[in-house]
Amino acid sequence: MPKTKAEVVEIKELAKEIETVKDVHLTHIHDCIHRVEDELKENKKHFNTRIDKLDNRIFWVLGLTVTTLAGVIANMVV
């Protein structure tokens, strides 16, 4: 328990500062976190489409390589 008037005043000032932090700063941080989440979702969509395109290219190259190899083996046998 506070014993002096100065301690009571200090406790009231600390309570005001805590309210300010809760009202202003935490709200600002909360908004920033939501903005970052939205940006991450957009980046994830972008990279997923890029990876899908890269997968398709890899399968095309793999298919052409196997087809070419099969053709070379067929020519060697004949």
Number of C-alpha atoms within 10 A of each C-alpha: 5 10 7 9 9 10 12 13 12 13 13 12 12 12 12 12 12 11 12 12 13 12 11 10 12 12 12 12 11 10 12 12 12 11 12 11 12 12 12 12 11 12 11 12 12 11 11 12 11 11 12 11 11 12 12 11 12 12 11 12 12 12 12 12 12 12 12 12 12 12 12 11 11 10 9 8 7 5
